[in-house]
Each structure stands twice: as structure tokens, then as C-alpha cells.
Amino acid sequence: MTGPQPRVVVLGSLNMDTVVGLERRPEPGETVLSASVRRSAGGKGLNQAVAASRAGAPTTMIGGVGDDRDGAELREALTRYGVDATHVRTLPEQSTGSAFITVTEDGENAIVVLPGSNGALDSDCLAPLRALPPGSVLLCQLEVPLATVLAAATIAADQGVRVILNASPVTELPQDLLRLCDPLVVNAREALRLLGDDERDVAGSDDLRQLSSDLLGLGAQSVVVTWGAGGAVWRDHQRYLTAPAPRVAVADTTGAGDAFAGTLAADLLAGRSADQALASATAAGSEATTWHGAHP
């Protein structure tokens, strides 16, 4: 008799995104007109779960929504993309999380998040992790409480499950969490914030190499640093790997990092090498900038 199939489990946020298209962002005190507005399913957790599923991984989402229309639509979106939404809890006293995203004509975005039900997700939701078979992958971000992420990572590691943490939005990370990360995934700006070195300039490949080395020194088992059109790097205590980003026509950078993280998790679940997974994730992140919104 075969046991449960290893899978990617994503613990994270589910948001209803409101995306506003702008020629440029307003200056303080200024009013500008929008070119477009749309609503779509989002949240780093949902986006990464969708990306993992699209990359071929059996994927389960753990998260929370409110007892409202947005929550129902987010469940439907997960199911539509092939993600198991069985463990998405309804938190009746909370509203579903929301994100407000401005996207300018060059495709760059700025995001404000109202956590809602994501901020109320606690360790009571983590029971499914105890049934995960070794070889599975837990993928987390930081739009849900840090204490819940730490509890999840601890349970997963005890089960022989690989822990990937996309440390976004950035906050100070406890050593008990850092030591479980394999890898810790951040962009270059987030890496500098974790290091408390916002003023450092990352202008080229040598800077990125040093940045990844400094980041590994914080205590993770491995680290991945993404650098937009400059690609991504992987560093652990044995290897330094690089992956260039394919050149694409950028429409919207929303969700590119989530596409990267979800694809990375799917490839590592499938047993691909770090080199292969890094290249695949970088390609997926680039592709995600060619459409409007976090997923097609």
C-alpha cells in the first residue's frame, strides 16, 4: 500500500487585490486619474500556491478567509487553478484580506495590504502539517503572523519536510526560524533590510555575490536572492549558483516574486537540482511579468 504523496503545502495569505493602473504615481497632495481598475485573487500565499500548481506540483493551501464574498471567490480561484483548498479556514469575525496595488506604465508596482483574516491565522490551522510525508515542501511568507510561520516550520522540519521561507514583507527573523530555511528567499532590497544595511548599493554581480554570502551568515541553510532583470542566485555552504533572467516585454511586475517562489518549491519537490530549480524559477518569474496581474 502506498502512503500519502509528497506535496507542496503553502502557508500564507489570501487577499482580494484591487489593481489600479496609473501613468505615474501621484506626488504627496496630488490627485491623478487612473487608466484602469480590476479585482483579482491574490495574496502572496495564494499566488505562490497557484504558481506551484501550475508548475506541476500537487499543492495544498493553508490559510484563512472571512465569511464574505471575497473569501468565497478566493476559494474558487484556488480550486480553479488545481490547488487543494480543504484547509483554508473561514474566520467569521474577520474580513478577507485586501491588497491595493498601483501599477505604472513601466510595469512597476507599489502595494498596500490590509491583512484582515490573514492576521488572525494561528497555530490551530497547522494540524495538516503533522500528516505530511517526508519529501514534502512547506512554503511560507510573512503576510501571516510570524509566530504561526515559526510553529509551522518547526512542525514541518520535525516531519522531514523541507522549509522554504519567502521573507516578505521583511521583518527581523528569529534564529529558530532561520536555521530551518532551505532556502531563505528574498529580493536584493529585502536582503539588505534583513542585514540592516539599506544604504548598500547592489550594482553588479560582484555586489550580489557578496550580498548572498552576508545573508547566508544570518544562519539559514541556504539562501536565494532575486535581482529583477538581473536574474537570481543561490548560495549555500558548498555552492554559489547563478541564473540569468530571460529578456521579456514587461507588462506588470505584480506577482513575479511569487511565481518564482512557487516554481522553486515545485521543482525542489520534484527532486530537481538547485541549479535546475533556480533556472526554472527565474524563467517563471520573468514570464509572470508579461501579463497583467499575479497569474494568467
Residue pairs with C-beta under 8 A, 6 or more apart in sequence:
3 133
4 131
4 132
4 133
5 58
5 133
6 132
6 133
6 134
6 135
6 136
6 137
6 269
7 57
7 58
7 59
7 60
7 132
7 136
7 137
7 269
8 49
8 52
8 57
8 58
8 59
8 60
8 136
8 137
8 139
8 262
8 265
8 266
8 269
9 59
9 60
9 61
9 62
9 128
9 129
9 132
9 136
9 137
9 138
9 139
9 156
9 161
10 45
10 48
10 49
10 52
10 59
10 60
10 61
10 62
10 63
10 83
10 138
10 139
10 140
10 262
10 265
11 45
11 62
11 63
11 125
11 126
11 138
11 139
11 140
11 144
11 148
11 149
11 152
12 43
12 44
12 45
12 46
12 48
12 49
12 61
12 62
12 63
12 118
12 139
12 140
12 141
12 143
12 144
13 43
13 44
13 45
13 46
13 63
13 97
13 113
13 115
13 118
13 141
13 143
13 144
14 41
14 42
14 43
14 45
14 46
14 61
14 63
14 64
14 65
14 71
14 74
14 78
14 88
14 96
14 97
14 117
14 118
15 42
15 43
15 46
15 74
15 96
15 97
15 98
15 99
15 113
15 116
15 118
15 143
16 39
16 40
16 41
16 42
16 70
16 73
16 74
16 96
16 97
16 98
16 99
17 39
17 40
17 41
17 42
17 43
17 98
17 99
17 100
17 101
17 254
17 293
17 294
18 37
18 38
18 39
18 98
18 99
18 100
18 101
19 36
19 37
19 38
19 39
19 40
19 101
19 102
19 103
19 254
19 292
19 293
20 34
20 36
20 37
20 100
20 101
20 102
20 103
21 34
21 35
21 36
21 37
21 102
21 103
21 104
22 32
22 34
22 35
22 102
22 103
22 104
22 105
23 32
23 35
23 104
23 105
24 32
24 104
24 105
25 32
25 102
25 104
25 110
26 32
38 292
38 293
40 293
40 294
41 73
41 74
41 77
41 78
41 294
41 295
42 99
42 101
42 254
42 255
42 293
42 294
43 63
43 74
43 97
43 99
43 118
43 143
44 141
44 143
44 166
44 168
44 258
45 61
45 63
45 118
45 141
45 143
45 144
46 61
46 63
46 74
46 77
46 78
47 255
47 258
47 259
47 262
47 294
47 295
48 139
48 141
48 166
48 258
48 261
48 262
48 265
49 59
49 60
49 61
49 78
49 81
49 83
49 139
49 262
50 77
50 78
50 81
50 83
50 262
50 294
50 295
51 258
51 259
51 260
51 261
51 262
51 263
51 266
51 284
51 288
51 295
52 59
52 83
52 139
52 262
52 263
52 265
52 266
52 269
53 59
53 81
53 82
53 83
53 262
53 266
54 81
54 82
54 262
54 263
54 295
55 262
55 263
55 266
55 267
55 280
55 284
56 266
56 270
57 137
57 265
57 266
57 269
57 270
58 84
59 82
59 83
59 84
59 266
60 83
60 84
60 86
60 87
60 128
61 78
61 83
61 84
61 85
61 87
61 88
62 87
62 88
62 125
62 126
62 128
62 129
62 152
63 87
63 88
63 89
63 118
63 121
63 125
63 144
64 88
64 89
64 90
64 91
64 94
64 117
64 118
64 120
64 121
64 125
65 71
65 72
65 74
65 75
65 88
65 89
65 90
65 91
65 96
65 97
65 117
66 90
66 91
66 92
66 94
66 95
66 96
66 116
66 117
67 90
67 91
67 92
68 95
68 96
70 95
70 96
70 98
71 90
71 96
71 117
74 88
74 96
75 85
75 88
78 84
78 85
78 88
79 85
81 295
87 125
87 128
89 121
89 125
91 117
91 120
91 121
93 120
94 116
94 117
94 119
94 120
95 116
95 117
96 116
96 117
97 113
97 114
97 115
97 116
97 117
97 118
97 119
97 143
98 113
98 114
98 116
99 111
99 112
99 113
99 114
100 111
100 112
100 113
100 114
101 109
101 110
101 111
101 254
102 109
102 110
102 111
103 109
103 252
103 253
103 254
103 292
106 250
107 250
107 251
107 252
107 253
107 289
108 253
109 252
109 253
109 254
111 254
113 143
113 169
115 143
115 144
118 143
118 144
119 144
119 145
121 144
121 145
121 148
122 145
122 147
122 148
123 147
123 148
123 151
123 152
125 148
126 148
126 151
126 152
126 155
129 138
129 152
129 155
129 156
129 159
129 161
130 155
130 159
132 138
132 156
132 159
132 161
133 159
133 160
134 159
134 160
134 161
135 160
135 161
135 162
135 269
136 156
136 159
136 161
136 162
136 269
137 161
137 162
137 163
137 164
137 265
137 268
137 269
138 152
138 153
138 156
138 161
138 162
138 163
138 164
139 164
139 166
139 261
139 262
139 265
140 149
140 152
140 153
140 163
140 164
140 165
140 166
141 149
141 165
141 166
141 167
141 168
141 261
142 149
142 165
142 166
142 167
142 168
142 169
142 170
142 171
143 168
143 169
146 171
146 173
146 174
146 177
149 165
149 177
150 174
150 176
150 177
153 163
153 165
153 177
153 180
153 181
154 176
154 180
156 162
156 163
156 180
157 163
157 180
162 182
162 268
162 269
163 180
163 181
163 182
164 181
164 182
164 183
164 185
164 261
164 264
164 265
164 268
165 173
165 177
165 180
165 181
165 184
165 185
166 185
166 186
166 257
166 258
166 261
167 173
167 184
167 185
167 186
167 190
167 194
168 186
168 187
168 190
168 257
170 186
170 190
170 193
170 194
172 194
173 194
173 218
175 219
178 184
178 218
178 219
178 220
179 219
179 220
179 221
180 221
181 220
181 221
181 222
181 223
182 220
182 221
182 222
183 220
183 221
183 222
183 223
183 224
183 234
183 236
184 215
184 218
184 220
184 222
184 223
184 224
185 223
185 224
185 226
185 260
185 261
185 264
186 194
186 215
186 223
186 224
186 225
186 226
187 225
187 226
187 227
187 228
187 257
188 202
188 208
188 211
188 225
188 226
188 227
188 228
191 211
191 212
191 214
191 215
191 223
191 225
192 198
192 200
192 202
192 211
194 215
194 218
195 211
195 214
195 215
195 218
197 214
200 207
200 211
201 207
202 208
202 211
202 227
205 230
205 242
208 225
208 227
208 230
208 233
209 233
209 240
211 225
212 223
212 225
212 233
212 234
212 235
212 240
213 235
215 223
215 225
215 235
216 222
216 223
216 235
216 236
216 237
221 236
222 234
222 235
222 236
222 274
223 234
223 235
223 236
224 232
224 233
224 234
224 235
224 264
224 278
225 232
225 233
225 235
226 232
226 257
226 260
226 282
226 285
227 233
228 245
228 253
229 245
229 247
230 244
230 245
231 242
231 243
231 244
231 245
231 282
232 242
232 243
232 245
232 260
232 278
232 281
232 282
232 285
233 240
233 241
233 242
233 243
233 278
234 240
234 241
234 242
234 243
234 274
234 275
234 278
235 241
236 274
239 274
241 274
241 275
241 278
242 278
243 275
243 278
243 279
243 281
243 282
244 282
245 282
245 283
245 285
245 286
246 282
246 283
246 286
246 287
248 286
248 287
248 289
248 290
249 290
250 289
250 290
251 289
251 290
251 291
251 292
252 289
252 291
252 292
252 293
253 289
254 292
254 293
254 294
255 288
255 293
255 294
255 295
256 285
256 286
256 288
256 289
257 285
258 288
258 294
259 281
259 284
259 285
259 287
259 288
259 294
259 295
260 281
260 282
260 284
260 285
260 288
261 281
262 284
263 277
263 280
263 281
263 284
263 285
264 277
264 278
264 280
264 281
267 276
267 277
267 280
267 281
268 274
268 277
272 280
288 294
288 295
